[in-house]
């Protein structure tokens, strides 16, 4: 059974690709201080690369399963970021903005749940 991916989910993934590419380029082209090099390269090599590969794979193949994996990665990634901000910087109203990203990924995951389109 062929299930069509909603356009807004594909747009969400395309925006994610653009953000990750922008962050990667900024990290590679920006000045690196010796103390920050390790953390920046770990983020670039790990989180961004995995999310970029998964995003591009989902966009190219348009397979629902890949989009589901990508949404789960998005929820985990944004939840981790929110937890780190609250843990290290304390809770601030601005940190609630990260929960908006979790909500968007959860909405996409809910949209992609295993049921036929139109049912």
VMD Tcl script that builds the backbone (N, CA, C; Angstrom):
set m [mol new atoms 357]
animate dup $m
set s [atomselect $m all]
$s set {name element resname resid chain x y z} {
  {N N UNK 1 A 0.841 -1.172 0.000}
  {CA C UNK 1 A 0.000 0.000 0.000}
  {C C UNK 1 A 0.892 1.243 0.000}
  {N N UNK 2 A 0.677 2.127 -0.946}
  {CA C UNK 2 A 1.481 3.340 -1.061}
  {C C UNK 2 A 0.830 4.455 -0.262}
  {N N UNK 3 A 1.544 4.993 0.678}
  {CA C UNK 3 A 1.043 6.078 1.515}
  {C C UNK 3 A 1.803 7.345 1.172}
  {N N UNK 4 A 1.076 8.360 0.810}
  {CA C UNK 4 A 1.699 9.625 0.433}
  {C C UNK 4 A 2.146 10.396 1.675}
  {N N UNK 5 A 3.324 10.996 1.590}
  {CA C UNK 5 A 3.859 11.823 2.676}
  {C C UNK 5 A 3.244 13.210 2.555}
  {N N UNK 6 A 2.660 13.739 3.639}
  {CA C UNK 6 A 2.092 15.092 3.571}
  {C C UNK 6 A 3.173 16.122 3.219}
  {N N UNK 7 A 2.771 17.122 2.448}
  {CA C UNK 7 A 3.722 18.135 1.979}
  {C C UNK 7 A 4.376 18.864 3.145}
  {N N UNK 8 A 3.631 19.159 4.209}
  {CA C UNK 8 A 4.205 19.926 5.316}
  {C C UNK 8 A 5.305 19.152 6.023}
  {N N UNK 9 A 5.217 17.816 6.013}
  {CA C UNK 9 A 6.274 17.008 6.632}
  {C C UNK 9 A 7.539 17.087 5.781}
  {N N UNK 10 A 7.373 17.033 4.460}
  {CA C UNK 10 A 8.533 17.175 3.571}
  {C C UNK 10 A 9.160 18.556 3.698}
  {N N UNK 11 A 8.344 19.588 3.854}
  {CA C UNK 11 A 8.857 20.951 4.041}
  {C C UNK 11 A 9.618 21.042 5.364}
  {N N UNK 12 A 9.076 20.432 6.415}
  {CA C UNK 12 A 9.766 20.408 7.712}
  {C C UNK 12 A 11.155 19.776 7.575}
  {N N UNK 13 A 11.228 18.684 6.849}
  {CA C UNK 13 A 12.513 18.003 6.667}
  {C C UNK 13 A 13.448 18.862 5.813}
  {N N UNK 14 A 12.918 19.506 4.786}
  {CA C UNK 14 A 13.755 20.376 3.948}
  {C C UNK 14 A 14.307 21.546 4.762}
  {N N UNK 15 A 13.498 22.111 5.638}
  {CA C UNK 15 A 13.972 23.197 6.508}
  {C C UNK 15 A 15.058 22.670 7.448}
  {N N UNK 16 A 14.862 21.467 7.959}
  {CA C UNK 16 A 15.868 20.848 8.832}
  {C C UNK 16 A 17.192 20.679 8.092}
  {N N UNK 17 A 17.131 20.234 6.837}
  {CA C UNK 17 A 18.343 20.075 6.035}
  {C C UNK 17 A 19.037 21.419 5.878}
  {N N UNK 18 A 18.275 22.466 5.568}
  {CA C UNK 18 A 18.872 23.793 5.392}
  {C C UNK 18 A 19.533 24.289 6.676}
  {N N UNK 19 A 18.871 24.098 7.811}
  {CA C UNK 19 A 19.450 24.525 9.091}
  {C C UNK 19 A 20.725 23.754 9.398}
  {N N UNK 20 A 20.689 22.441 9.196}
  {CA C UNK 20 A 21.864 21.623 9.498}
  {C C UNK 20 A 23.027 21.948 8.567}
  {N N UNK 21 A 22.735 22.191 7.297}
  {CA C UNK 21 A 23.805 22.590 6.375}
  {C C UNK 21 A 24.385 23.938 6.776}
  {N N UNK 22 A 23.518 24.870 7.158}
  {CA C UNK 22 A 23.991 26.180 7.601}
  {C C UNK 22 A 24.865 26.085 8.837}
  {N N UNK 23 A 24.430 25.282 9.813}
  {CA C UNK 23 A 25.240 25.100 11.022}
  {C C UNK 23 A 26.579 24.450 10.687}
  {N N UNK 24 A 26.549 23.460 9.805}
  {CA C UNK 24 A 27.787 22.762 9.445}
  {C C UNK 24 A 28.763 23.701 8.749}
  {N N UNK 25 A 28.257 24.503 7.831}
  {CA C UNK 25 A 29.116 25.450 7.124}
  {C C UNK 25 A 29.675 26.489 8.088}
  {N N UNK 26 A 28.819 26.977 9.008}
  {CA C UNK 26 A 29.283 27.974 9.982}
  {C C UNK 26 A 30.369 27.394 10.879}
  {N N UNK 27 A 30.210 26.160 11.279}
  {CA C UNK 27 A 31.214 25.526 12.137}
  {C C UNK 27 A 32.524 25.341 11.376}
  {N N UNK 28 A 32.436 24.917 10.127}
  {CA C UNK 28 A 33.653 24.677 9.344}
  {C C UNK 28 A 34.350 25.964 8.931}
  {N N UNK 29 A 33.599 27.039 8.667}
  {CA C UNK 29 A 34.201 28.275 8.189}
  {C C UNK 29 A 34.527 29.260 9.291}
  {N N UNK 30 A 33.925 29.078 10.454}
  {CA C UNK 30 A 34.138 30.015 11.546}
  {C C UNK 30 A 35.464 29.773 12.239}
  {N N UNK 31 A 35.895 30.759 13.017}
  {CA C UNK 31 A 37.137 30.583 13.767}
  {C C UNK 31 A 36.939 29.551 14.880}
  {N N UNK 32 A 37.862 28.642 14.968}
  {CA C UNK 32 A 37.788 27.601 15.993}
  {C C UNK 32 A 38.835 27.869 17.060}
  {N N UNK 33 A 38.384 28.051 18.251}
  {CA C UNK 33 A 39.307 28.175 19.362}
  {C C UNK 33 A 39.685 26.775 19.818}
  {N N UNK 34 A 40.915 26.571 20.262}
  {CA C UNK 34 A 41.361 25.219 20.621}
  {C C UNK 34 A 40.435 24.498 21.606}
  {N N UNK 35 A 39.878 25.225 22.555}
  {CA C UNK 35 A 39.027 24.610 23.566}
  {C C UNK 35 A 37.696 24.130 22.978}
  {N N UNK 36 A 37.241 24.802 21.920}
  {CA C UNK 36 A 35.932 24.500 21.340}
  {C C UNK 36 A 35.991 23.507 20.188}
  {N N UNK 37 A 37.159 23.255 19.669}
  {CA C UNK 37 A 37.278 22.422 18.480}
  {C C UNK 37 A 36.634 21.053 18.693}
  {N N UNK 38 A 36.943 20.406 19.781}
  {CA C UNK 38 A 36.420 19.069 20.030}
  {C C UNK 38 A 34.907 19.020 20.065}
  {N N UNK 39 A 34.300 19.941 20.800}
  {CA C UNK 39 A 32.841 19.946 20.899}
  {C C UNK 39 A 32.181 20.253 19.562}
  {N N UNK 40 A 32.729 21.196 18.833}
  {CA C UNK 40 A 32.142 21.556 17.552}
  {C C UNK 40 A 32.249 20.411 16.551}
  {N N UNK 41 A 33.389 19.753 16.524}
  {CA C UNK 41 A 33.559 18.645 15.585}
  {C C UNK 41 A 32.702 17.447 15.967}
  {N N UNK 42 A 32.522 17.208 17.260}
  {CA C UNK 42 A 31.647 16.117 17.686}
  {C C UNK 42 A 30.221 16.399 17.235}
  {N N UNK 43 A 29.770 17.628 17.420}
  {CA C UNK 43 A 28.410 17.963 16.980}
  {C C UNK 43 A 28.284 17.832 15.471}
  {N N UNK 44 A 29.265 18.366 14.764}
  {CA C UNK 44 A 29.224 18.308 13.307}
  {C C UNK 44 A 29.275 16.867 12.817}
  {N N UNK 45 A 30.207 16.115 13.346}
  {CA C UNK 45 A 30.398 14.752 12.867}
  {C C UNK 45 A 29.279 13.820 13.309}
  {N N UNK 46 A 28.753 14.037 14.487}
  {CA C UNK 46 A 27.756 13.120 15.020}
  {C C UNK 46 A 26.332 13.521 14.713}
  {N N UNK 47 A 25.840 14.465 15.471}
  {CA C UNK 47 A 24.424 14.841 15.375}
  {C C UNK 47 A 24.031 15.354 13.998}
  {N N UNK 48 A 24.782 16.316 13.494}
  {CA C UNK 48 A 24.406 16.917 12.217}
  {C C UNK 48 A 24.519 15.930 11.071}
  {N N UNK 49 A 25.588 15.163 11.035}
  {CA C UNK 49 A 25.769 14.210 9.936}
  {C C UNK 49 A 24.673 13.145 9.944}
  {N N UNK 50 A 24.362 12.612 11.102}
  {CA C UNK 50 A 23.318 11.582 11.178}
  {C C UNK 50 A 21.966 12.151 10.759}
  {N N UNK 51 A 21.661 13.336 11.241}
  {CA C UNK 51 A 20.373 13.945 10.902}
  {C C UNK 51 A 20.324 14.323 9.422}
  {N N UNK 52 A 21.431 14.814 8.872}
  {CA C UNK 52 A 21.465 15.152 7.445}
  {C C UNK 52 A 21.255 13.926 6.568}
  {N N UNK 53 A 21.956 12.852 6.871}
  {CA C UNK 53 A 21.831 11.629 6.072}
  {C C UNK 53 A 20.402 11.099 6.145}
  {N N UNK 54 A 19.846 11.049 7.351}
  {CA C UNK 54 A 18.480 10.557 7.512}
  {C C UNK 54 A 17.486 11.462 6.785}
  {N N UNK 55 A 17.689 12.760 6.861}
  {CA C UNK 55 A 16.781 13.706 6.206}
  {C C UNK 55 A 16.825 13.567 4.692}
  {N N UNK 56 A 18.022 13.523 4.154}
  {CA C UNK 56 A 18.148 13.390 2.701}
  {C C UNK 56 A 17.603 12.054 2.212}
  {N N UNK 57 A 17.849 10.994 2.955}
  {CA C UNK 57 A 17.328 9.684 2.597}
  {C C UNK 57 A 15.801 9.695 2.580}
  {N N UNK 58 A 15.200 10.314 3.587}
  {CA C UNK 58 A 13.741 10.395 3.652}
  {C C UNK 58 A 13.187 11.227 2.496}
  {N N UNK 59 A 13.831 12.357 2.206}
  {CA C UNK 59 A 13.343 13.209 1.116}
  {C C UNK 59 A 13.460 12.536 -0.243}
  {N N UNK 60 A 14.574 11.859 -0.469}
  {CA C UNK 60 A 14.793 11.231 -1.772}
  {C C UNK 60 A 13.877 10.030 -1.975}
  {N N UNK 61 A 13.754 9.184 -0.973}
  {CA C UNK 61 A 12.969 7.960 -1.124}
  {C C UNK 61 A 11.479 8.164 -0.907}
  {N N UNK 62 A 11.105 9.183 -0.104}
  {CA C UNK 62 A 9.708 9.441 0.253}
  {C C UNK 62 A 9.048 8.216 0.892}
  {N N UNK 63 A 9.841 7.439 1.624}
  {CA C UNK 63 A 9.304 6.280 2.342}
  {C C UNK 63 A 8.898 6.697 3.740}
  {N N UNK 64 A 7.689 6.310 4.102}
  {CA C UNK 64 A 7.123 6.672 5.399}
  {C C UNK 64 A 8.007 6.200 6.550}
  {N N UNK 65 A 8.584 5.022 6.439}
  {CA C UNK 65 A 9.412 4.477 7.517}
  {C C UNK 65 A 10.608 5.372 7.811}
  {N N UNK 66 A 11.210 5.936 6.775}
  {CA C UNK 66 A 12.356 6.814 6.972}
  {C C UNK 66 A 11.945 8.115 7.635}
  {N N UNK 67 A 10.770 8.615 7.252}
  {CA C UNK 67 A 10.265 9.833 7.883}
  {C C UNK 67 A 9.963 9.587 9.363}
  {N N UNK 68 A 9.449 8.407 9.679}
  {CA C UNK 68 A 9.155 8.079 11.082}
  {C C UNK 68 A 10.450 8.065 11.895}
  {N N UNK 69 A 11.489 7.414 11.371}
  {CA C UNK 69 A 12.782 7.388 12.061}
  {C C UNK 69 A 13.308 8.806 12.236}
  {N N UNK 70 A 13.176 9.614 11.219}
  {CA C UNK 70 A 13.633 10.998 11.280}
  {C C UNK 70 A 12.864 11.791 12.339}
  {N N UNK 71 A 11.568 11.575 12.427}
  {CA C UNK 71 A 10.764 12.271 13.445}
  {C C UNK 71 A 11.173 11.851 14.853}
  {N N UNK 72 A 11.434 10.558 15.041}
  {CA C UNK 72 A 11.887 10.092 16.354}
  {C C UNK 72 A 13.244 10.729 16.688}
  {N N UNK 73 A 14.137 10.802 15.691}
  {CA C UNK 73 A 15.426 11.463 15.905}
  {C C UNK 73 A 15.220 12.932 16.267}
  {N N UNK 74 A 14.287 13.596 15.609}
  {CA C UNK 74 A 14.008 15.003 15.894}
  {C C UNK 74 A 13.486 15.208 17.308}
  {N N UNK 75 A 12.573 14.345 17.734}
  {CA C UNK 75 A 12.033 14.443 19.095}
  {C C UNK 75 A 13.153 14.236 20.112}
  {N N UNK 76 A 13.972 13.208 19.903}
  {CA C UNK 76 A 15.071 12.931 20.843}
  {C C UNK 76 A 16.082 14.064 20.859}
  {N N UNK 77 A 16.439 14.561 19.700}
  {CA C UNK 77 A 17.435 15.628 19.599}
  {C C UNK 77 A 16.962 16.897 20.297}
  {N N UNK 78 A 15.729 17.325 20.006}
  {CA C UNK 78 A 15.223 18.559 20.603}
  {C C UNK 78 A 14.963 18.395 22.096}
  {N N UNK 79 A 14.530 17.211 22.514}
  {CA C UNK 79 A 14.336 16.958 23.950}
  {C C UNK 79 A 15.672 17.019 24.682}
  {N N UNK 80 A 16.694 16.457 24.079}
  {CA C UNK 80 A 18.038 16.496 24.657}
  {C C UNK 80 A 18.526 17.940 24.783}
  {N N UNK 81 A 18.322 18.716 23.728}
  {CA C UNK 81 A 18.737 20.119 23.767}
  {C C UNK 81 A 17.995 20.880 24.863}
  {N N UNK 82 A 16.689 20.650 24.977}
  {CA C UNK 82 A 15.904 21.313 26.012}
  {C C UNK 82 A 16.418 20.923 27.395}
  {N N UNK 83 A 16.651 19.632 27.592}
  {CA C UNK 83 A 17.159 19.160 28.878}
  {C C UNK 83 A 18.510 19.763 29.216}
  {N N UNK 84 A 19.388 19.864 28.238}
  {CA C UNK 84 A 20.710 20.455 28.475}
  {C C UNK 84 A 20.616 21.930 28.831}
  {N N UNK 85 A 19.769 22.654 28.125}
  {CA C UNK 85 A 19.624 24.081 28.412}
  {C C UNK 85 A 19.112 24.275 29.827}
  {N N UNK 86 A 18.090 23.519 30.212}
  {CA C UNK 86 A 17.523 23.670 31.554}
  {C C UNK 86 A 18.527 23.221 32.610}
  {N N UNK 87 A 19.230 22.130 32.361}
  {CA C UNK 87 A 20.180 21.605 33.350}
  {C C UNK 87 A 21.362 22.548 33.550}
  {N N UNK 88 A 21.947 23.018 32.447}
  {CA C UNK 88 A 23.169 23.814 32.550}
  {C C UNK 88 A 22.909 25.307 32.765}
  {N N UNK 89 A 21.830 25.829 32.200}
  {CA C UNK 89 A 21.571 27.265 32.300}
  {C C UNK 89 A 20.411 27.591 33.223}
  {N N UNK 90 A 19.725 26.584 33.716}
  {CA C UNK 90 A 18.545 26.833 34.537}
  {C C UNK 90 A 17.339 27.107 33.656}
  {N N UNK 91 A 16.172 26.951 34.217}
  {CA C UNK 91 A 14.957 27.173 33.440}
  {C C UNK 91 A 14.739 28.657 33.212}
  {N N UNK 92 A 14.517 28.993 31.964}
  {CA C UNK 92 A 14.163 30.353 31.575}
  {C C UNK 92 A 12.993 30.265 30.602}
  {N N UNK 93 A 12.138 31.272 30.570}
  {CA C UNK 93 A 11.002 31.215 29.638}
  {C C UNK 93 A 11.437 30.981 28.184}
  {N N UNK 94 A 12.597 31.498 27.810}
  {CA C UNK 94 A 13.091 31.296 26.445}
  {C C UNK 94 A 13.384 29.847 26.116}
  {N N UNK 95 A 13.688 29.059 27.130}
  {CA C UNK 95 A 13.998 27.659 26.874}
  {C C UNK 95 A 12.756 26.872 26.467}
  {N N UNK 96 A 11.580 27.427 26.729}
  {CA C UNK 96 A 10.348 26.768 26.287}
  {C C UNK 96 A 10.246 26.720 24.767}
  {N N UNK 97 A 10.982 27.590 24.094}
  {CA C UNK 97 A 10.983 27.578 22.635}
  {C C UNK 97 A 11.450 26.249 22.069}
  {N N UNK 98 A 12.360 25.599 22.775}
  {CA C UNK 98 A 12.826 24.291 22.310}
  {C C UNK 98 A 11.702 23.263 22.340}
  {N N UNK 99 A 10.771 23.410 23.275}
  {CA C UNK 99 A 9.648 22.471 23.321}
  {C C UNK 99 A 8.743 22.611 22.102}
  {N N UNK 100 A 8.734 23.798 21.483}
  {CA C UNK 100 A 7.952 23.971 20.260}
  {C C UNK 100 A 8.473 23.045 19.172}
  {N N UNK 101 A 9.793 22.892 19.101}
  {CA C UNK 101 A 10.376 21.991 18.112}
  {C C UNK 101 A 9.989 20.545 18.402}
  {N N UNK 102 A 9.975 20.175 19.662}
  {CA C UNK 102 A 9.545 18.824 20.039}
  {C C UNK 102 A 8.098 18.625 19.600}
  {N N UNK 103 A 7.262 19.634 19.818}
  {CA C UNK 103 A 5.862 19.537 19.425}
  {C C UNK 103 A 5.681 19.364 17.927}
  {N N UNK 104 A 6.476 20.074 17.142}
  {CA C UNK 104 A 6.380 19.965 15.683}
  {C C UNK 104 A 6.773 18.562 15.231}
  {N N UNK 105 A 7.861 18.035 15.782}
  {CA C UNK 105 A 8.285 16.681 15.412}
  {C C UNK 105 A 7.257 15.644 15.854}
  {N N UNK 106 A 6.664 15.836 17.033}
  {CA C UNK 106 A 5.623 14.915 17.495}
  {C C UNK 106 A 4.391 14.991 16.591}
  {N N UNK 107 A 4.028 16.186 16.154}
  {CA C UNK 107 A 2.898 16.327 15.236}
  {C C UNK 107 A 3.174 15.611 13.916}
  {N N UNK 108 A 4.400 15.731 13.419}
  {CA C UNK 108 A 4.758 15.027 12.187}
  {C C UNK 108 A 4.704 13.515 12.399}
  {N N UNK 109 A 5.202 13.063 13.529}
  {CA C UNK 109 A 5.163 11.631 13.841}
  {C C UNK 109 A 3.718 11.139 13.931}
  {N N UNK 110 A 2.861 11.924 14.558}
  {CA C UNK 110 A 1.447 11.556 14.665}
  {C C UNK 110 A 0.806 11.472 13.274}
  {N N UNK 111 A 1.164 12.405 12.395}
  {CA C UNK 111 A 0.634 12.416 11.031}
  {C C UNK 111 A 1.064 11.169 10.268}
  {N N UNK 112 A 2.257 10.689 10.542}
  {CA C UNK 112 A 2.807 9.546 9.809}
  {C C UNK 112 A 2.462 8.197 10.431}
  {N N UNK 113 A 1.642 8.202 11.491}
  {CA C UNK 113 A 1.349 6.927 12.155}
  {C C UNK 113 A 0.826 5.914 11.132}
  {N N UNK 114 A 0.902 4.677 11.473}
  {CA C UNK 114 A 0.644 3.586 10.545}
  {C C UNK 114 A -0.856 3.419 10.272}
  {N N UNK 115 A -1.357 4.214 9.361}
  {CA C UNK 115 A -2.737 4.049 8.912}
  {C C UNK 115 A -2.820 4.563 7.489}
  {N N UNK 116 A -3.698 4.022 6.689}
  {CA C UNK 116 A -3.814 4.453 5.291}
  {C C UNK 116 A -4.252 5.916 5.191}
  {N N UNK 117 A -3.775 6.598 4.187}
  {CA C UNK 117 A -4.169 7.980 3.946}
  {C C UNK 117 A -5.646 8.016 3.601}
  {N N UNK 118 A -6.369 8.957 4.170}
  {CA C UNK 118 A -7.787 9.098 3.900}
  {C C UNK 118 A -8.659 8.257 4.819}
  {N N UNK 119 A -8.037 7.432 5.681}
  {CA C UNK 119 A -8.833 6.592 6.570}
  {C C UNK 119 A -9.048 7.272 7.889}
}
mol reanalyze $m
mol bondsrecalc $m
mol representation Tube
mol addrep $m
